[in-house]
Amino acid sequence: DVAVKFFDATEHRALLENAARRCMKIMHPHIVRVYDFVDDGERCALVMEYLEGGSVARRLKEQEAGCFEPAAIQDWVKQLWSALADLHEMKLVHGNLNLANLGIAGTGELKVLEAGFFDIRAAALNPDQTFSFLPCLTPQILGGKQPGPMDDSYAAGACVYEMLTGKPVFLGANLPMQIQERDITPVAVRRAEIGVGHQPVQIGRAHV
């Protein structure tokens, strides 16, 4: 079984194919494999690894408490940062990391989707649609800068925050202003507010 992602913007065929071929070279165990690029003259498509377990976003909605406990996501967090480290070593950035782009394999392991896809998204979408999940963006990206490794790390941290609290780092009205100006409510405080914990959260050696 495979998954297929279609692109209608075939005027960017060369860029799409080059980016796809680059994605095909990514072999990390926690990054979704891209197997092939197909162009039938009308549409382009990526043939990718199929994930039986759905997305972390869907798993989060299924949690009775509304969020995950730290022990439940400890392996996922390690796998996420391992995947990003490999991606950045290849001089690539994700640029659109959010819980919908974190998938779960049949083995229960985390897999990052759309790793290396940034050029593909930039070609296939109009500039205002390049990023799909605002709360995971840094002030630098909102200011017009291209995403880099530090922006991916911030987005990964925002994903972990949402896993542990059930809500994005920022929510409500005028998210761009909040991202630029507001301080982030600590995870432990947010978890206490929703009644799922009172102690600082520790994953490995990192307090969040």
Helices and strands as residue ranges (DSSP letters): E 2-7, G 10-12, H 13-23, E 34-39, E 44-49, H 56-61, H 70-89, G 99-101, E 102-104, E 110-112, H 118-124, G 127-129, G 134-136, H 139-142, H 149-165, H 175-181, H 187-193, E 202-203, E 206-207
